[in-house]
Amino acid sequence: MNRRFFSQLLALGAGSVGLWQSHARGDDELAQEPADAQPGAVRDSNRAGRKTEPVNVADFQELAKAALPPATYDYITTGTTDEVTLRDNVAAFQRLRLLPPLLTGVADVDTSTAVLKQPIALPILLAPVAGQSLYHPQGALASARAAAAAKTIMGVSISVGHSVEEIAAASSGPKWFQLYMPKDRVVAKRLVERAERSGFQAIVLTVDLGERKDADKRNRFALPENTLRKHLRDIGFNISDRMTYEQMMAFNDQAWDLALSWNAFDWLRSITKLPLLIKGVLRADDAKKAVAIGLDGIIVSNHGGRRLDGVPASIDQLPQIVAEVNGRAEILLDSGVRRGTDVLKAIALGAKAVLIGRPYAWALAADGEAGVAKVLELLREELVSAMLATGCPNIAGIKRDLLKS
Ligand SMILES: Cc1cc2nc3c(=O)[nH]c(=O)nc-3n(C[C@H](O)[C@H](O)[C@H](O)COP(=O)(O)O)c2cc1C
């Protein structure tokens, strides 16, 4: 991959954003259904001024599509190259079959649990998602408030569009800070310290790097100047007012450590007391290494099909990772969670909780804080109904034998 392109992608965590610079799409492009389009979604929500109340994640996807410039919608929605992994993330959940026992006498369920000792009201966290101020003016401030109101944790991307201090001021709810590693370890150290001082409760190091999304190339995504300037300054890079856009891009190109190894965690451990999580694990032997170096949490993830295409769905990798880890670290999972039954399936296979990415990015675009609150509530309701139907009075009661083997 062209190095500049790669670094630009890293600047926004999972893909670069530049809706101001995007080209209008041709009719043939508009005619293409996004790979992640879901059946059953509202089709005409914003037509003729009619506002349809979303009833599921797919509805929020449609609302986001109507609300956003096409390039921004594509940035959120699409996956890397042929989108094999993007599709498989959803399909793999759908392949799993539930086989519930009858007459369990369960009429009431409790969805509360705890992750890294933090009590939460539902086992659904917000995944770190970059560029949120491009989806809604309130951006991550709105997402953080909605997460706090739902009593869950927000994973805050280093590229989210607001500083750790701004997000902490907007919401006192539990938050984790997701890091991509700056080459300059002085900047990295200060940033981790700022997150810790701002009350963030854990550091997530995302280690699946490198992204190639055809839609973003076609749309010519590049960070808008003001967004890039704020992003780099929020991280703590010294960016003067006089720096031109090209100079900032050149700076950004060389700012990130793309040659990470496991000792990045030793270094993190030496500068912070916060729990450490690794995000992007798909192999059992990597999970074994994570446990061996004492990491607190493992996020089984393929970055929502935005990194290397052709890797397996996260949910398909979960059982072997759970077996390898054997309770020595907490395991979370993301990629493809769209329904309450997906949450139930992931927990049945050994995840402590799941994270959602696109579902809340779409909801944020559709309706800001209220949208994120609503999508969390819809998923919680779906989980409640799945727990009732499978006879699980609480999260600990969600067992593997609910899945047909
Ligand atoms: C628009 C967008 C931006 C993302 N930005 C980041 C990021 O900055 N850091 C990160 O670790 N993951 C990022 N991710 C990946 C998510 O954290 C998560 O792994 C993924 O979205 C889960 O898949 P899902 O979208 O199917 O729920 C991003 C995902 C999306 C959709």
The ligand as an SDF file (V2000), in Angstrom:
LIG
                    3D

 31 33  0  0  0  0  0  0  0  0999 V2000
  -16.5620    4.6660   10.6120 C   0  0  0  0  0  0  0  0  0  0  0  0
  -15.7090    3.7520   11.4550 C   0  0  0  0  0  0  0  0  0  0  0  0
  -14.5400    4.2590   12.0120 C   0  0  0  0  0  0  0  0  0  0  0  0
  -13.7620    3.4300   12.8300 C   0  0  0  0  0  0  0  0  0  0  0  0
  -12.6670    3.9600   13.4630 N   0  0  0  0  0  0  0  0  0  0  0  0
  -11.9480    3.1810   14.3060 C   0  0  0  0  0  0  0  0  0  0  0  0
  -10.8770    3.7330   15.0590 C   0  0  0  0  0  0  0  0  0  0  0  0
  -10.5700    4.9190   14.9880 O   0  0  0  0  0  0  0  0  0  0  0  0
  -10.2000    2.9020   15.8900 N   0  0  0  0  0  0  0  0  0  0  0  0
  -10.5160    1.5680   16.0270 C   0  0  0  0  0  0  0  0  0  0  0  0
   -9.8650    0.8560   16.7930 O   0  0  0  0  0  0  0  0  0  0  0  0
  -11.5380    1.0440   15.3280 N   0  0  0  0  0  0  0  0  0  0  0  0
  -12.2640    1.8100   14.4920 C   0  0  0  0  0  0  0  0  0  0  0  0
  -13.3210    1.2740   13.8140 N   0  0  0  0  0  0  0  0  0  0  0  0
  -13.6690   -0.1540   14.0210 C   0  0  0  0  0  0  0  0  0  0  0  0
  -14.6280   -0.3220   15.1880 C   0  0  0  0  0  0  0  0  0  0  0  0
  -14.0090   -0.0430   16.4120 O   0  0  0  0  0  0  0  0  0  0  0  0
  -15.1820   -1.7540   15.2610 C   0  0  0  0  0  0  0  0  0  0  0  0
  -14.1040   -2.6600   15.3130 O   0  0  0  0  0  0  0  0  0  0  0  0
  -16.0860   -2.1140   14.0940 C   0  0  0  0  0  0  0  0  0  0  0  0
  -16.8510   -1.0110   13.6710 O   0  0  0  0  0  0  0  0  0  0  0  0
  -17.0050   -3.2520   14.4890 C   0  0  0  0  0  0  0  0  0  0  0  0
  -17.7570   -3.6840   13.4250 O   0  0  0  0  0  0  0  0  0  0  0  0
  -19.2560   -3.2060   13.1140 P   0  0  0  0  0  0  0  0  0  0  0  0
  -19.1320   -1.8730   12.4640 O   0  0  0  0  0  0  0  0  0  0  0  0
  -19.7460   -4.2600   12.2100 O   0  0  0  0  0  0  0  0  0  0  0  0
  -19.9980   -3.1370   14.4320 O   0  0  0  0  0  0  0  0  0  0  0  0
  -14.1350    2.0780   13.0290 C   0  0  0  0  0  0  0  0  0  0  0  0
  -15.3060    1.5900   12.4490 C   0  0  0  0  0  0  0  0  0  0  0  0
  -16.0950    2.4170   11.6790 C   0  0  0  0  0  0  0  0  0  0  0  0
  -17.3770    1.8610   11.1020 C   0  0  0  0  0  0  0  0  0  0  0  0
  1  2  1  0
  2  3  1  0
  2 30  2  0
  3  4  2  0
  4  5  1  0
  4 28  1  0
  5  6  2  0
  6  7  1  0
  6 13  1  0
  7  8  2  0
  7  9  1  0
  9 10  1  0
 10 11  2  0
 10 12  1  0
 12 13  2  0
 13 14  1  0
 14 15  1  0
 14 28  1  0
 15 16  1  0
 16 17  1  0
 16 18  1  0
 18 19  1  0
 18 20  1  0
 20 21  1  0
 20 22  1  0
 22 23  1  0
 23 24  1  0
 24 25  2  0
 24 26  1  0
 24 27  1  0
 28 29  2  0
 29 30  1  0
 30 31  1  0
M  END
$$$$
